[in-house]
Amino acid sequence: MERKLVAILSTDVAGYSRLTALDEEGTLRTLATYQQIISELTGEHDGRVFANAGDSAVAEFLSPVQALRCAVAIQRSLSRHNKDLDPGRRIAFRIGINLGDVVSENGNLLGDGVNVAARLQEIATPGGICISGSIREQIYGKANFRLTHLGERTLKNIPRPVSVYRVDWEAEDPSESGILGGALTLPDKPSIVVLPFVNMSGDPEQQYFADGITEDIITALSRHRWFFVIARNTSFTYKDHAVDIKKIAADLGVRYVLEGSVRKVGDRVRITGQLIDAETNAHLWAERYDRSYEDVFAIQDEITENVVGAIEPEILMGEGRRAIQQTKTDPDAFACCSRGMWHHYQFTRDDFAEAERWVRQAIEIDPRYARGYMALARILFGKCIFSWTTDVDAERLEILRLAERAVALDARDPYCQYALFAGAILSRDHQAALAAAQRAIDLNPNFALGHLALGWVRIYMGNFDAALDPLLRALRLSPQDPIGFLFTSRIALAHYHLGNYEEALHFANLALASRRLHWVLIVAIASLARLGRLDEASALAGELPEVAPPDPAGYWESVHPYADPDDRQHLYEGLRKAGLAL
């Protein structure tokens, strides 16, 4: 017999028979999605599912820490998905984890170690995690989750008492992070901001290249779910500014800062990077790379791996062994796309036109470049949102076509999933938009746009209360985002539909302080009218003609696709109280 010491994770659905009796087909569809999530998260944490019985799964891990992190990731992901289901149809898994010496036979694992994990799962509450004392000993000082000792338990068919602990896996409430006022607190995981790499080429035209390098490193780091990574748009607000590491870290509520430079001359690139602990001002890692231009993707992977390894060796042991898988992209296509996205992030009508030109060129150079199709879909989506197009229907069809092509080429890129959300929401396909938003976050929990998308679609599906959490998480991940008005305006709209008109007005005013946009003015005016402040509503309404789209009523029907017409009427009633109509 082959024996080995492993951590065993056992999962099972609570009340599975009741759920299938209530809605067999719906339960099986949801269960298939959840089992895919469990399988992917198990692999991500270097585990292996060796038994699967439909409503249950059993997996092995070489590391107890990775087993626990996987269990927490599973419960957090499934909890987020469950919020979009009716309470009576939500699927809750119980999880048990044990460390034991087991027998390996033809890929299956047998023995007391497996049985204890299964019994621990049985005493966990729906949506809960229970671990044995042997797991607790191994994770001590290596995991930040709070444990509650449930005592010594006698488990069915286990001949000895087992010490049992319950794991508190709930994610930090974003409203408690300081994002709504006051100093930002450090997250409960390693936190980092990547500052824009400095262009040292002496050629302003190469700035887009340095920006593209920075953005890809941010994306690569963000895929490590046990990091907290500040979003690209916030980090780029520090571009061309004098760097005060301690102040930046305090402003963003992070501990680590990565900075660097890029010099491109001909077909050679020199990239430097250094990682700084803002609490101690210690340099944890520094490196310089002199390579061929075609090695740029390999350099990005090396920087990511070194940063992960310097901050968290335990993560390096698991996720870090797998380099970010870059598709074989033509460097010229990458350069054109980077240039296009640089214009996109300027958020002006003329820059969007220039962005579209460059990204279309990237697709011509490399027709299999997923990010090219994704970027073009995002640009066209922006044109619709900012009413910079006269034909939303035509743009919607192209966005959907581009997004589907992007996902077909790279289904694991969260940005491609965000593009699919954009095409689906404009097409009024709420379920497809919801699935794409959830998938984007499953792939990258640090993806601010994914959380924005989830809150966005929940609003138009009428799930207003559940929309607030992802919108606040988006704001925390990118607290100084130049498009933060998208976050705060959606928060305002959710509060309006919840009847919290004071809160709706507060967040609408935050958005208006950044940009005077038509839809934000509408929410502010409706909120003022609901509060009986008609003179203020009338004064604000005077701004509408200057920013109104060519066809306001048609714009609202296309770009604000409420599933329930009564929700749209709730907003329109507020406008009518102010003496307006769309």
C-alpha positions in Angstrom: 0.0 0.0 0.0 1.1 3.5 -0.8 0.5 5.9 2.1 0.9 9.7 2.3 0.1 12.5 4.7 -2.3 15.0 3.1 -4.9 17.6 3.9 -8.4 16.3 2.9 -11.2 18.8 2.0 -14.7 17.3 1.9 -17.7 19.2 0.6 -21.4 18.4 0.4 -24.6 20.3 -0.4 -26.9 21.1 2.5 -30.6 20.1 1.8 -29.9 18.7 -1.7 -33.0 16.5 -1.8 -35.3 19.4 -0.9 -33.7 21.6 -3.6 -34.0 19.1 -6.3 -37.7 18.4 -5.3 -38.4 22.1 -5.5 -36.7 22.8 -8.9 -34.7 19.9 -10.3 -33.4 21.4 -13.5 -32.6 24.8 -12.0 -30.8 23.1 -9.1 -28.7 20.9 -11.4 -27.8 23.9 -13.6 -26.6 25.9 -10.5 -24.9 22.9 -9.1 -22.9 22.4 -12.3 -21.7 26.0 -12.1 -20.8 25.7 -8.4 -18.9 22.4 -9.0 -16.9 24.1 -11.8 -16.0 26.8 -9.3 -14.9 24.3 -6.7 -12.8 22.3 -9.2 -11.1 25.5 -10.5 -10.4 26.8 -7.1 -9.0 23.4 -6.0 -6.6 23.4 -8.9 -5.6 27.0 -8.3 -4.6 26.1 -4.7 -2.6 23.1 -5.9 -5.2 20.6 -4.9 -6.8 17.6 -6.7 -10.4 16.5 -6.6 -10.3 12.7 -6.4 -14.0 11.9 -5.7 -17.1 13.6 -7.0 -20.6 12.4 -6.4 -22.6 15.2 -7.9 -23.6 17.1 -4.8 -20.3 16.4 -3.0 -16.6 16.4 -3.7 -13.4 15.4 -1.9 -10.0 16.9 -2.6 -6.4 16.4 -1.4 -3.8 19.1 -0.8 -0.2 18.9 0.1 -0.5 22.1 2.1 -3.0 22.5 5.0 -2.8 26.3 4.4 -3.7 25.9 0.8 -6.6 23.6 1.7 -8.0 26.2 4.1 -7.5 29.1 1.7 -9.3 27.0 -1.0 -12.2 26.3 1.4 -12.5 30.0 2.2 -12.3 31.0 -1.5 -15.0 28.5 -2.3 -17.4 29.8 0.4 -16.8 33.4 -0.5 -17.4 32.8 -4.2 -20.5 30.7 -3.7 -21.9 33.2 -1.2 -21.5 35.9 -3.8 -23.3 33.8 -6.5 -26.1 32.8 -4.1 -27.1 36.5 -3.6 -28.5 36.4 -7.1 -30.8 33.5 -6.3 -34.1 33.4 -4.5 -33.4 32.5 -0.8 -35.3 29.2 -1.1 -33.2 28.1 -4.1 -29.7 28.9 -2.8 -27.2 26.1 -2.8 -25.0 26.1 0.4 -22.1 23.7 0.8 -20.7 22.5 4.1 -16.9 21.9 4.2 -14.7 19.9 6.5 -10.9 19.7 6.4 -8.6 17.2 8.1 -4.9 16.3 8.1 -4.3 12.6 8.0 -2.3 9.7 6.8 -4.2 8.0 4.0 -3.9 5.1 1.6 -3.6 5.8 -2.1 -5.2 3.3 -4.5 -5.6 3.9 -8.2 -5.9 7.7 -7.7 -8.4 7.3 -4.9 -7.6 8.1 -1.3 -9.0 5.9 1.6 -8.8 5.7 5.3 -9.4 7.4 8.6 -8.1 10.7 7.4 -10.7 10.9 4.7 -13.5 9.8 7.0 -12.8 12.4 9.6 -13.0 15.2 6.9 -16.4 13.8 5.8 -17.6 13.8 9.5 -16.4 17.4 10.0 -18.3 18.4 6.9 -21.5 16.9 8.4 -21.3 19.1 11.6 -20.5 22.3 9.7 -23.4 24.7 9.2 -24.7 25.3 5.6 -22.1 27.7 4.1 -19.7 26.9 7.0 -16.2 25.4 7.4 -15.0 23.1 10.2 -11.4 21.9 10.6 -9.7 19.4 12.8 -7.2 20.3 15.5 -4.5 18.8 13.3 -5.2 21.4 10.6 -5.3 24.1 13.2 -1.8 23.2 14.4 -0.4 23.4 10.8 -2.0 26.8 9.9 -1.2 28.6 13.1 0.5 31.9 12.3 0.1 31.3 8.6 -3.6 32.2 8.0 -5.5 35.2 9.3 -9.0 33.7 9.6 -10.5 33.7 13.0 -11.2 30.3 14.5 -13.8 29.3 17.2 -13.1 26.1 19.2 -16.2 23.9 19.3 -14.6 21.5 21.7 -13.8 17.8 21.5 -16.4 16.0 19.4 -17.4 12.4 19.1 -17.9 11.8 15.3 -19.8 8.9 13.8 -17.7 5.8 13.3 -14.5 7.6 14.5 -13.1 5.8 17.5 -11.6 8.8 19.2 -12.7 12.4 20.0 -11.7 15.0 17.5 -10.9 18.6 18.3 -13.1 20.8 16.1 -12.7 24.5 15.1 -15.2 26.7 13.1 -13.6 29.1 10.5 -14.9 32.6 10.3 -14.5 33.1 6.5 -16.7 36.2 5.9 -14.9 38.8 3.8 -14.3 42.3 5.2 -17.3 44.6 4.8 -16.1 47.2 2.4 -18.0 49.9 4.3 -15.8 49.2 7.3 -12.6 49.8 5.4 -12.7 53.6 5.7 -13.7 54.0 2.0 -16.7 56.1 2.9 -14.7 58.5 5.1 -11.6 58.6 7.3 -8.3 56.8 6.9 -8.3 53.5 4.9 -7.5 50.4 6.9 -5.1 47.7 5.8 -7.0 44.7 4.3 -6.7 41.3 5.9 -4.3 40.1 3.2 -1.0 41.4 1.7 -1.8 44.6 0.0 0.1 46.4 -2.8 0.0 49.2 -5.3 2.0 49.1 -8.6 3.0 52.7 -9.5 3.2 53.5 -13.2 6.6 52.5 -14.5 8.6 55.6 -15.6 9.4 56.0 -19.3 13.2 56.4 -19.5 13.4 56.3 -23.3 13.5 60.0 -23.8 10.8 59.5 -26.3 7.2 60.6 -25.2 5.8 58.2 -27.9 7.1 55.3 -25.8 4.9 56.3 -22.8 2.1 54.0 -23.9 4.6 51.1 -23.9 5.6 51.8 -20.2 2.0 52.1 -19.3 1.2 48.7 -21.0 4.0 47.0 -19.1 2.6 48.4 -15.8 -1.0 47.4 -16.5 0.0 43.9 -17.4 2.0 43.5 -14.1 -1.1 44.8 -12.2 -3.3 42.3 -13.9 -0.9 39.4 -13.2 -0.6 40.3 -9.5 -4.3 40.7 -9.2 -4.8 37.1 -10.2 -3.3 36.0 -6.9 -6.5 36.1 -4.9 -4.8 36.2 -1.5 -3.3 39.6 -2.4 -5.2 42.9 -2.3 -4.1 44.9 -5.4 -5.1 48.5 -6.1 -6.7 48.8 -9.5 -4.9 50.3 -12.5 -6.9 53.4 -12.8 -6.1 54.5 -9.2 -2.4 53.7 -9.4 -2.1 55.8 -12.6 -3.3 58.9 -10.8 0.2 59.0 -9.4 1.8 59.1 -12.8 4.4 61.9 -13.3 4.1 62.9 -9.6 6.8 63.0 -7.0 6.8 59.7 -5.1 6.3 59.7 -1.4 6.0 56.0 -0.6 4.6 56.3 2.9 2.0 58.8 1.9 0.9 56.8 -1.2 0.6 53.7 1.0 -1.4 55.6 3.6 -3.7 57.2 1.0 -4.5 53.9 -0.6 -4.6 51.7 2.6 -1.8 49.3 1.4 1.5 48.0 2.8 3.6 47.4 -0.3 4.6 49.6 -3.2 6.1 48.4 -6.5 7.8 50.9 -8.7 10.1 50.7 -11.7 11.2 52.1 -15.1 11.2 51.1 -18.7 13.7 52.1 -21.5 13.1 50.9 -25.0 15.8 51.5 -27.7 15.4 49.7 -31.0 14.7 46.0 -30.3 16.1 46.1 -26.8 14.3 46.9 -23.5 15.6 47.6 -20.0 13.1 47.2 -17.2 13.9 47.8 -13.6 11.6 47.1 -10.6 11.8 47.5 -6.8 9.4 46.4 -4.1 9.2 48.5 -0.9 7.6 47.8 2.4 6.0 51.2 3.2 5.8 50.4 7.0 9.5 49.9 7.3 10.8 51.6 4.1 12.8 48.4 3.5 13.5 47.3 -0.1 12.3 43.7 -0.3 13.4 43.0 -3.9 15.0 44.9 -6.8 16.1 43.7 -10.2 17.1 45.0 -13.6 16.3 43.2 -16.9 18.2 43.8 -20.2 16.5 41.8 -22.8 15.2 41.6 -26.4 11.9 43.4 -27.0 10.3 40.1 -27.8 11.1 38.9 -24.2 8.8 41.6 -22.7 6.1 39.1 -21.6 8.6 36.8 -19.9 10.0 39.8 -18.0 6.5 40.7 -16.8 6.1 37.1 -15.5 9.4 37.2 -13.7 8.6 40.5 -12.0 5.3 39.1 -10.8 6.8 35.9 -9.5 9.6 37.8 -7.6 7.1 40.2 -6.0 4.8 37.4 -4.9 7.8 35.4 -3.6 9.1 38.4 -1.7 5.8 39.2 0.0 4.3 35.8 0.7 6.4 32.6 0.3 3.4 30.5 1.1 1.6 31.8 -1.9 4.7 31.3 -4.1 4.6 27.6 -3.0 1.2 27.3 -4.5 0.0 29.8 -7.1 3.4 31.2 -7.7 4.8 28.1 -9.4 2.5 28.7 -12.3 3.7 31.7 -14.3 1.0 33.9 -15.8 0.2 32.2 -19.1 0.8 34.7 -21.8 -0.6 33.7 -25.2 1.9 34.0 -28.0 1.1 37.6 -28.8 2.8 39.6 -31.5 4.8 42.4 -29.7 3.6 44.9 -32.3 -0.1 44.0 -31.6 0.7 44.5 -27.9 2.2 47.9 -28.6 -0.7 49.1 -30.7 -3.3 47.9 -28.1 -1.3 49.5 -25.3 -1.3 52.8 -27.3 -5.0 52.5 -27.9 -5.8 51.9 -24.2 -3.6 54.9 -23.3 -6.0 57.0 -25.3 -9.0 55.2 -23.9 -8.0 56.1 -20.4 -8.0 59.8 -21.2 -11.9 59.6 -21.4 -12.5 62.3 -24.1 -14.5 61.9 -27.3 -11.4 62.5 -29.5 -9.2 60.2 -27.5 -11.8 57.4 -27.8 -11.7 57.8 -31.6 -7.9 57.6 -31.6 -8.1 54.6 -29.2 -10.5 52.8 -31.6 -8.1 53.4 -34.5 -5.1 51.9 -32.7 -6.9 48.9 -31.3 -8.4 48.0 -34.7 -4.8 48.1 -36.0 -3.7 45.7 -33.2 -6.5 43.2 -34.4 -5.3 43.5 -38.0 -1.7 42.7 -36.9 -2.8 39.7 -34.8 -6.3 38.4 -35.4 -6.0 36.0 -32.5 -5.2 38.6 -29.9 -8.0 38.3 -27.4 -7.1 41.6 -25.7 -7.5 43.5 -28.9 -11.1 42.4 -29.3 -11.7 43.0 -25.6 -10.3 46.5 -25.8 -12.3 47.5 -28.8 -15.5 46.2 -27.1 -14.7 48.4 -24.0 -14.1 51.5 -26.2 -17.4 51.0 -28.0 -19.2 50.4 -24.7 -17.7 53.7 -23.4 -19.1 55.5 -26.4 -22.5 54.2 -25.6 -22.3 55.1 -21.9 -21.1 58.6 -22.6 -23.6 59.0 -25.4 -20.8 59.6 -27.9 -22.6 57.5 -30.5 -25.7 58.1 -32.5 -26.5 54.4 -33.0 -26.5 52.4 -29.8 -28.1 49.4 -31.4 -25.3 49.0 -34.0 -22.6 49.5 -31.4 -24.3 47.0 -29.1 -24.2 44.3 -31.8 -20.6 44.9 -32.5 -19.7 45.0 -28.8 -21.4 41.6 -28.4 -19.6 40.1 -31.4 -16.2 41.4 -30.3 -16.7 40.2 -26.7 -17.8 36.7 -27.8 -14.7 36.6 -30.0 -12.5 37.7 -27.1 -13.9 35.1 -24.7 -13.6 32.4 -27.4 -9.8 33.2 -27.6 -9.2 33.6 -23.9 -12.1 32.7 -21.6 -9.9 33.1 -18.5 -9.2 36.8 -19.0 -11.5 38.7 -16.6 -11.4 41.8 -18.9 -12.8 39.6 -21.7 -15.6 38.6 -19.4 -16.2 42.3 -18.5 -16.5 43.0 -22.3 -19.1 40.2 -22.5 -21.0 41.8 -19.6 -21.0 45.0 -21.6 -22.5 43.5 -24.7 -25.0 41.5 -22.7 -26.3 44.4 -20.5 -26.8 46.6 -23.6 -28.7 43.6 -25.2 -31.0 43.4 -22.1 -29.7 39.8 -21.5 -29.5 40.2 -17.7 -28.7 36.6 -17.0 -25.8 36.5 -19.4 -24.5 39.9 -18.1 -24.8 38.5 -14.5 -22.9 35.3 -15.4 -20.1 37.3 -17.1 -19.7 39.7 -14.2 -19.6 36.8 -11.7 -17.1 34.9 -13.9 -14.8 37.9 -14.1 -14.7 38.1 -10.3 -14.2 34.3 -10.0 -11.2 34.7 -12.2 -9.8 37.7 -10.4 -11.3 38.8 -7.0 -9.2 42.0 -7.2 -10.9 43.1 -10.5 -12.6 46.4 -9.7 -14.4 46.5 -13.0 -15.8 43.0 -12.3 -17.3 44.2 -9.0 -18.6 47.3 -10.8 -20.3 45.1 -13.4 -21.9 42.9 -10.8 -23.4 45.8 -8.9 -24.4 47.4 -12.2 -26.4 44.4 -13.5 -27.9 43.7 -10.0 -29.4 47.2 -10.1 -31.2 46.6 -13.4 -32.4 43.2 -12.2 -34.0 44.9 -9.2 -31.6 43.4 -6.6 -30.7 46.8 -5.2 -29.5 45.9 -1.8 -27.2 43.2 -3.0 -25.7 45.7 -5.6 -24.2 47.8 -2.9 -21.5 45.3 -1.7 -19.7 44.8 -5.0 -20.0 48.6 -5.8 -18.3 49.5 -2.5 -15.7 46.8 -3.1 -14.9 48.3 -6.5 -14.5 51.7 -4.8 -12.1 50.2 -2.2 -10.0 48.5 -4.9 -9.7 51.7 -6.8 -10.3 54.6 -4.3 -8.9 57.3 -6.5 -10.2 56.1 -9.9 -10.7 58.8 -12.6 -13.9 56.9 -13.5 -14.9 56.7 -9.8 -18.0 58.6 -10.8 -19.2 55.3 -12.4 -18.9 53.6 -9.0 -20.5 56.4 -7.0 -23.3 57.1 -9.5 -24.3 53.4 -9.5 -24.2 53.4 -5.7 -26.5 56.5 -5.8 -28.9 54.7 -8.1 -29.1 51.6 -5.9 -29.8 53.8 -2.9 -32.5 55.7 -4.8 -34.4 52.5 -5.6 -34.0 51.4 -1.9 -35.8 54.6 -0.9 -32.6 56.0 0.7 -32.9 59.4 -1.0 -30.5 61.2 1.3 -27.8 58.6 0.5 -28.7 58.6 -3.1 -28.2 62.4 -3.2 -24.9 62.2 -1.3 -23.4 59.7 -3.8 -24.8 61.5 -6.8 -23.1 64.7 -5.6 -19.8 62.8 -5.2 -20.1 61.7 -8.8 -21.1 65.1 -10.0 -18.1 66.6 -8.3 -16.0 64.6 -10.8 -18.1 64.9 -13.9 -21.4 66.5 -14.8 -23.1 63.7 -16.6 -26.7 63.4 -17.8 -27.6 60.2 -15.9 -26.1 61.4 -12.7 -28.0 64.7 -12.8 -31.2 62.7 -13.3 -30.6 60.6 -10.1 -29.7 63.8 -8.2 -32.8 65.7 -9.4 -35.1 62.7 -8.7 -33.6 62.4 -5.2 -34.0 66.1 -4.4 -37.7 65.9 -5.6 -38.4 62.9 -3.4 -36.9 64.9 -0.5 -39.2 67.8 -1.2 -36.3 70.1 -2.2 -37.9 71.2 -5.4 -36.1 74.5 -5.8 -32.7 72.8 -5.7 -34.1 70.1 -8.2 -35.2 72.9 -10.6 -31.8 74.6 -10.4 -30.0 71.4 -11.2 -32.4 70.6 -14.1 -31.1 73.8 -15.8 -27.9 71.9 -16.6 -29.6 69.0 -18.4 -29.8 70.6 -21.9 -26.0 71.0 -22.0 -25.3 67.4 -21.4 -28.3 65.5 -22.7 -27.9 62.8 -25.4 -29.5 63.5 -28.7 -32.5 61.2 -27.8 -32.7 61.1 -24.0 -35.7 58.7 -23.8 -34.2 56.3 -26.3 -30.8 56.6 -24.5 -32.4 55.6 -21.2 -34.2 52.7 -22.7 -31.0 51.4 -24.3 -28.3 52.1 -21.7 -30.4 51.7 -18.6 -32.1 48.4 -19.2 -34.4 47.8 -16.3 -35.8 44.3 -16.2 -38.9 45.5 -14.3 -40.7 48.6 -15.9 -41.9 49.6 -12.4 -38.3 50.3 -11.4 -37.9 52.6 -14.3 -41.2 54.3 -13.4 -40.0 54.8 -9.8 -37.1 56.9 -11.2 -39.4 58.7 -13.6 -41.9 59.5 -10.8 -39.1 61.4 -9.0 -38.5 63.4 -12.2 -42.1 64.2 -12.5 -42.2 65.5 -9.0 -39.5 67.9 -10.1 -41.6 68.9 -13.1 -39.5 67.0 -15.7 -40.1 64.1 -18.0 -37.9 62.1 -20.2 
